[in-house]
Amino acid sequence: MKKIAILGSTGSIGTQALDIIRRNKAYFKVSALTAYNNIELLKEQIEEFRPERVGVVDAEKAEILKKEIPQNVEVLAGHDALKELASQSDIDMVLVAVVGIAGLEATMAALESGNDVALANKETLVTGGQLVIDAASKTGSRIIPVDSEHSAIFQCLQGADHQDVRRIVLTASGGPFRGLTPDRLVHVRPEDALIHPNWSMGKKVTIDSATLMNKGLEIIEAKWLFNLSIGQIQVIVHPQSIIHSMVEFKDGSVLAQLGMPDMRIPILYAFSYPRRFESPVQKVDFAKIGMLTFEEPDTESFPCLNLAIKAAQIGGTMPTVLNAANEVAVDRFLNGEIKFTEISLMVQKAMDSHQVIPRPTLADILRVDKETRRMLT
């Protein structure tokens, strides 16, 4: 039985992961859960899954939780709770599903302790790619991607020689505003942007999908996960979201992973790898779908994709600035403080003013992240 710690258990990925475990109790056991401050849902999860330890980032909420759950459940508080739980020696896998740069420190703690990581946190590889890959290499820990696109690439590469890969193709749905021009995007409201045509995701990721920043961040992640150059990674818009990504090999063959747009598929594969277990997800009905279409991304209307590519090409701490600025901008958009089209402008401003550190340490990355956020708020 695989013992799993879920960091971010009350979020979109975390709750779907628990649904997978609920349906596969003979194979998986919840060892630890963490939440930021949603202790009401966390209490329900504790009652059902009986973890040995839980963590709550909000220290005050952690104290409240202690009084309301069984005493045999250890409660850790504060940001360090994530790192402490991720590094426990009796855990087989850590699902990093927290939002933000806290995922980087938790992932590093897990890898340095020799624990495998199911990675659903973009900030980890976007900001600290080289550090993360080095940590995994040092201990032999595995990083199994949970993003649907990276999981698709990971699956297509099973049994393949890395030297035979010509390029990978990351598919994008195009988001809710595909086809809109910049003059129309100015009037987009947060509630419009949160209605994704295919996927059920958290607010931040949904907005990133609408701006195409999500795909830009995935390019940076893919570079580190699969040891590729930026030139070997292409983005194509695929509105049906049935093909989750593809790998083209030197001989011209293309392998694709297909499935319904449901995050439980990549979560289950990360947990069960290298096996495949029965899934509750709806099966693909090709006759009903009818056709699969593709188009080039519109980088004029959605400039965040090119900003991410630029940050990836520059490297060093520039992706950290990109990520931090985007998080601040998305938050301000959701709060009604800026327009949709101003998200990319804020990111561009932060990148233009940054002096890059070519080979950053973890301390450098955390400092640049804080400085960028401070500058924009």
C-alpha positions as CSV (number, residue, x, y, z in Angstrom):
1,M,0.0,0.0,0.0
2,K,1.3,3.4,-1.0
3,K,1.3,6.1,1.7
4,I,0.6,9.5,0.3
5,A,0.9,13.0,1.7
6,I,-1.4,15.6,0.1
7,L,-0.2,19.2,0.3
8,G,-3.2,21.3,-0.5
9,S,-5.9,18.8,0.2
10,T,-8.8,21.3,0.2
11,G,-8.1,22.7,-3.2
12,S,-9.3,21.5,-6.6
13,I,-6.5,19.0,-7.2
14,G,-6.4,17.9,-3.6
15,T,-10.1,17.0,-3.4
16,Q,-9.9,15.2,-6.7
17,A,-6.9,13.2,-5.4
18,L,-8.9,12.2,-2.3
19,D,-11.7,11.0,-4.6
20,I,-9.1,8.8,-6.3
21,I,-7.9,7.4,-3.0
22,R,-11.5,6.9,-1.8
23,R,-12.1,4.6,-4.8
24,N,-8.8,2.7,-4.4
25,K,-8.4,2.2,-0.6
26,A,-6.7,-1.2,-1.2
27,Y,-3.8,0.5,-2.9
28,F,-3.4,4.0,-1.3
29,K,-3.5,5.4,2.2
30,V,-3.5,9.0,3.2
31,S,-0.6,9.7,5.6
32,A,-0.8,13.5,5.8
33,L,-3.0,16.4,4.7
34,T,-2.4,20.1,4.6
35,A,-4.6,23.2,4.0
36,Y,-4.1,26.9,4.1
37,N,-7.0,27.9,6.3
38,N,-10.1,25.8,5.2
39,I,-10.2,23.8,8.4
40,E,-13.9,23.0,8.0
41,L,-13.3,20.9,4.9
42,L,-10.0,19.6,6.4
43,K,-11.9,18.3,9.4
44,E,-14.2,16.3,7.1
45,Q,-11.2,14.9,5.3
46,I,-9.5,14.0,8.6
47,E,-12.7,12.1,9.7
48,E,-12.9,10.2,6.5
49,F,-9.3,9.4,5.7
50,R,-7.7,9.3,9.2
51,P,-4.3,10.8,8.4
52,E,-1.6,10.5,11.1
53,R,-0.6,14.2,10.6
54,V,-2.1,17.4,9.2
55,G,-0.7,20.8,8.6
56,V,-2.4,24.2,8.6
57,V,-0.5,27.2,7.3
58,D,-2.7,29.7,9.2
59,A,-1.4,29.2,12.7
60,E,-4.6,30.5,14.4
61,K,-6.7,28.1,12.4
62,A,-4.3,25.3,13.4
63,E,-5.0,26.0,17.1
64,I,-8.7,25.9,16.5
65,L,-8.4,22.6,14.6
66,K,-6.4,20.9,17.4
67,K,-9.4,21.3,19.7
68,E,-11.8,19.8,17.2
69,I,-10.1,16.6,16.0
70,P,-8.9,13.4,17.7
71,Q,-5.8,13.9,19.8
72,N,-3.9,11.1,18.0
73,V,-3.8,13.3,14.9
74,E,-0.7,15.5,15.0
75,V,-1.3,19.1,13.9
76,L,1.6,21.2,12.5
77,A,1.2,25.0,12.0
78,G,2.8,27.6,9.8
79,H,4.5,27.5,6.4
80,D,7.2,25.1,7.7
81,A,4.5,22.5,8.2
82,L,4.5,21.8,4.5
83,K,8.2,21.2,4.4
84,E,8.1,19.1,7.6
85,L,5.3,16.8,6.4
86,A,6.8,16.5,2.9
87,S,10.1,15.2,4.4
88,Q,8.6,12.5,6.6
89,S,10.5,9.2,6.2
90,D,7.4,7.0,6.3
91,I,5.8,8.6,3.2
92,D,6.0,7.0,-0.3
93,M,4.8,9.9,-2.3
94,V,4.0,13.6,-1.8
95,L,1.3,15.2,-3.9
96,V,2.3,18.9,-4.1
97,A,-1.0,20.6,-5.0
98,V,-0.5,23.9,-3.1
99,V,-0.7,27.2,-5.0
100,G,2.3,29.5,-5.0
101,I,6.0,29.4,-4.3
102,A,5.5,27.5,-1.1
103,G,5.3,24.5,-3.4
104,L,9.0,24.9,-4.3
105,E,10.2,24.6,-0.7
106,A,8.0,21.7,0.0
107,T,9.0,19.9,-3.2
108,M,12.7,20.4,-2.3
109,A,12.1,19.1,1.2
110,A,10.4,16.0,-0.2
111,L,13.1,15.3,-2.8
112,E,16.0,15.9,-0.5
113,S,14.4,13.4,1.9
114,G,14.2,10.8,-0.8
115,N,10.4,10.9,-1.3
116,D,8.8,10.7,-4.7
117,V,6.8,13.7,-5.8
118,A,3.5,13.9,-7.8
119,L,3.9,17.5,-8.9
120,A,0.8,19.7,-9.5
121,N,2.4,23.0,-8.6
122,K,3.7,25.0,-11.5
123,E,5.8,27.5,-9.4
124,T,8.1,24.7,-8.4
125,L,9.7,24.1,-11.8
126,V,9.0,27.6,-13.2
127,T,11.0,29.3,-10.5
128,G,13.5,26.6,-9.3
129,G,13.8,24.1,-12.1
130,Q,17.5,23.5,-11.9
131,L,17.5,23.2,-8.1
132,V,14.6,20.7,-8.2
133,I,16.1,18.5,-10.9
134,D,19.4,18.5,-9.1
135,A,17.7,17.5,-5.8
136,A,15.9,14.6,-7.5
137,S,19.0,13.4,-9.2
138,K,21.0,13.5,-5.9
139,T,18.6,11.3,-4.0
140,G,17.1,9.2,-6.9
141,S,13.6,10.5,-6.1
142,R,11.1,10.6,-9.0
143,I,9.1,13.6,-10.1
144,I,5.8,12.4,-11.8
145,P,3.9,15.3,-13.3
146,V,0.2,15.7,-12.6
147,D,-0.6,18.5,-15.1
148,S,-2.6,16.9,-17.8
149,E,-0.2,18.1,-20.5
150,H,3.0,17.0,-18.8
151,S,1.4,13.7,-17.7
152,A,0.5,13.1,-21.4
153,I,4.1,13.7,-22.4
154,F,5.4,11.5,-19.6
155,Q,3.1,8.7,-20.7
156,C,4.1,9.0,-24.4
157,L,7.8,8.8,-23.4
158,Q,7.5,5.5,-21.6
159,G,10.0,3.1,-23.2
160,A,11.3,5.8,-25.5
161,D,14.9,7.0,-25.9
162,H,15.2,10.7,-25.1
163,Q,17.6,11.1,-28.0
164,D,14.9,10.1,-30.4
165,V,12.6,13.0,-29.5
166,R,12.4,15.8,-32.1
167,R,9.9,17.9,-30.2
168,I,6.9,17.9,-27.9
169,V,3.5,19.6,-28.6
170,L,1.6,21.0,-25.6
171,T,-2.1,21.4,-26.4
172,A,-4.2,24.3,-25.1
173,S,-7.9,24.6,-25.1
174,G,-7.7,28.3,-25.9
175,G,-9.7,29.2,-22.8
176,P,-13.1,31.0,-22.7
177,F,-12.0,33.9,-24.9
178,R,-10.5,32.1,-27.9
179,G,-11.1,34.3,-30.9
180,L,-11.6,37.6,-29.1
181,T,-9.6,40.6,-30.2
182,P,-7.8,42.9,-27.7
183,D,-10.5,45.6,-27.9
184,R,-13.1,43.1,-26.7
185,L,-10.8,41.6,-24.1
186,V,-10.6,45.0,-22.3
187,H,-14.2,44.5,-21.2
188,V,-13.8,40.9,-19.8
189,R,-15.0,40.5,-16.3
190,P,-13.6,38.0,-13.7
191,E,-16.8,36.0,-13.6
192,D,-16.5,35.5,-17.4
193,A,-12.9,34.4,-17.2
194,L,-13.7,31.8,-14.5
195,I,-16.0,29.9,-16.8
196,H,-13.6,27.4,-18.5
197,P,-15.1,25.6,-21.5
198,N,-13.7,22.1,-20.7
199,W,-11.8,21.9,-17.3
200,S,-12.7,22.2,-13.7
201,M,-9.8,24.0,-12.0
202,G,-9.0,26.5,-9.3
203,K,-9.4,30.3,-9.9
204,K,-5.8,31.1,-10.5
205,V,-5.2,28.3,-13.0
206,T,-8.5,29.1,-14.8
207,I,-7.4,32.8,-15.3
208,D,-4.0,31.6,-16.5
209,S,-5.7,29.4,-19.0
210,A,-7.7,32.4,-20.2
211,T,-4.6,34.5,-20.7
212,L,-2.5,31.6,-22.1
213,M,0.0,32.2,-19.3
214,N,-0.8,28.7,-18.2
215,K,0.7,27.3,-21.4
216,G,3.7,29.6,-21.1
217,L,4.4,28.3,-17.6
218,E,4.0,24.7,-18.9
219,I,6.7,25.4,-21.5
220,I,9.2,26.2,-18.7
221,E,8.1,23.2,-16.7
222,A,8.5,20.9,-19.7
223,K,12.0,22.1,-20.4
224,W,13.0,20.9,-16.9
225,L,10.9,17.8,-16.7
226,F,12.0,16.4,-20.1
227,N,15.4,18.0,-20.5
228,L,14.5,19.8,-23.7
229,S,15.4,23.1,-25.3
230,I,12.7,25.8,-25.6
231,G,12.9,25.3,-29.4
232,Q,11.8,21.7,-29.0
233,I,8.5,22.7,-27.3
234,Q,5.5,23.8,-29.4
235,V,2.1,25.0,-28.3
236,I,-1.0,24.3,-30.4
237,V,-4.6,25.2,-29.6
238,H,-6.9,22.2,-29.5
239,P,-10.4,23.4,-28.4
240,Q,-11.8,19.9,-27.7
241,S,-9.2,19.1,-25.0
242,I,-9.2,15.4,-25.9
243,I,-5.5,15.2,-27.0
244,H,-3.6,16.3,-23.9
245,S,-0.2,16.6,-25.6
246,M,2.0,14.8,-28.1
247,V,5.5,13.7,-28.8
248,E,7.1,13.8,-32.2
249,F,10.1,11.5,-32.8
250,K,12.9,11.9,-35.3
251,D,11.4,9.3,-37.7
252,G,8.3,11.4,-38.0
253,S,6.1,9.3,-35.7
254,V,3.8,11.2,-33.3
255,L,2.5,9.7,-30.2
256,A,-0.5,11.3,-28.4
257,Q,-2.3,10.7,-25.1
258,L,-6.0,11.1,-25.4
259,G,-8.8,11.1,-22.8
260,M,-11.7,13.2,-21.4
261,P,-10.7,16.5,-19.8
262,D,-10.7,15.2,-16.2
263,M,-7.8,15.8,-13.8
264,R,-8.4,12.5,-12.0
265,I,-6.7,10.7,-15.0
266,P,-3.3,12.2,-14.5
267,I,-3.6,12.1,-10.7
268,L,-4.4,8.4,-10.7
269,Y,-1.6,7.7,-13.1
270,A,0.9,9.5,-10.9
271,F,-0.3,7.5,-7.9
272,S,-0.4,4.1,-9.6
273,Y,2.6,4.5,-11.9
274,P,3.8,2.3,-13.6
275,R,0.5,0.4,-13.3
276,R,-2.9,1.6,-14.5
277,F,-6.0,1.2,-12.3
278,E,-9.7,1.4,-13.2
279,S,-10.9,5.0,-13.4
280,P,-14.3,6.6,-12.7
281,V,-13.8,9.0,-15.6
282,Q,-16.1,9.1,-18.5
283,K,-14.8,7.2,-21.5
284,V,-14.0,8.9,-24.8
285,D,-16.9,8.6,-27.4
286,F,-15.1,9.4,-30.7
287,A,-18.3,9.3,-32.7
288,K,-20.0,11.8,-30.4
289,I,-17.0,14.1,-30.5
290,G,-17.0,14.0,-34.3
291,M,-13.8,15.9,-35.0
292,L,-10.5,17.2,-33.4
293,T,-9.3,20.5,-34.6
294,F,-6.1,22.5,-34.1
295,E,-5.0,26.1,-34.6
296,E,-2.0,28.4,-33.8
297,P,-2.2,30.4,-30.6
298,D,-3.1,34.0,-30.9
299,T,-0.2,35.7,-29.2
300,E,-1.3,39.2,-30.2
301,S,-4.5,38.9,-28.2
302,F,-2.8,36.8,-25.5
303,P,0.8,38.1,-25.1
304,C,1.4,36.2,-21.9
305,L,2.5,33.2,-23.8
306,N,5.4,35.1,-25.5
307,L,6.3,36.7,-22.2
308,A,6.8,33.2,-20.7
309,I,8.8,32.1,-23.7
310,K,11.0,35.1,-23.3
311,A,11.5,34.5,-19.6
312,A,12.4,30.9,-20.3
313,Q,15.0,31.9,-22.9
314,I,16.6,34.4,-20.6
315,G,16.6,32.0,-17.7
316,G,18.1,32.6,-14.2
317,T,15.6,34.5,-12.0
318,M,13.5,35.9,-14.9
319,P,11.0,33.0,-14.7
320,T,10.6,33.8,-11.0
321,V,9.8,37.4,-11.8
322,L,7.3,36.2,-14.5
323,N,5.6,33.9,-12.1
324,A,5.4,36.4,-9.2
325,A,4.2,39.3,-11.3
326,N,1.6,37.1,-12.9
327,E,0.2,35.9,-9.5
328,V,-0.1,39.5,-8.3
329,A,-1.7,40.6,-11.6
330,V,-4.2,37.7,-11.6
331,D,-5.1,38.4,-8.0
332,R,-5.7,42.1,-8.7
333,F,-7.8,41.2,-11.8
334,L,-10.0,38.8,-9.7
335,N,-10.4,41.6,-7.1
336,G,-11.6,44.0,-9.8
337,E,-8.5,46.3,-9.5
338,I,-7.2,45.9,-13.1
339,K,-8.5,45.0,-16.5
340,F,-7.9,41.6,-18.1
341,T,-5.6,43.1,-20.7
342,E,-3.5,44.7,-17.9
343,I,-2.3,41.3,-16.6
344,S,0.3,41.0,-19.3
345,L,1.3,44.7,-19.0
346,M,2.1,44.2,-15.3
347,V,4.1,41.1,-16.0
348,Q,6.0,43.0,-18.8
349,K,6.7,45.9,-16.5
350,A,8.2,43.6,-13.8
351,M,10.4,41.7,-16.3
352,D,11.7,44.9,-17.9
353,S,12.8,46.3,-14.5
354,H,14.6,43.1,-13.3
355,Q,18.3,42.4,-13.3
356,V,18.7,38.7,-13.8
357,I,20.7,36.5,-11.5
358,P,22.0,33.8,-13.9
359,R,22.5,30.9,-11.4
360,P,20.2,31.6,-8.4
361,T,20.2,29.8,-5.1
362,L,17.0,29.0,-3.3
363,A,17.5,32.1,-1.2
364,D,17.9,34.2,-4.3
365,I,14.7,32.8,-5.8
366,L,12.7,33.5,-2.6
367,R,14.1,37.0,-2.3
368,V,13.4,37.9,-5.9
369,D,9.8,36.5,-5.6
370,K,9.2,38.7,-2.5
371,E,10.7,41.8,-4.1
372,T,8.7,41.4,-7.3
373,R,5.4,41.1,-5.3
374,R,6.3,44.1,-3.2
375,M,7.0,46.2,-6.3
376,L,3.6,45.5,-7.8
377,T,1.4,45.8,-4.7
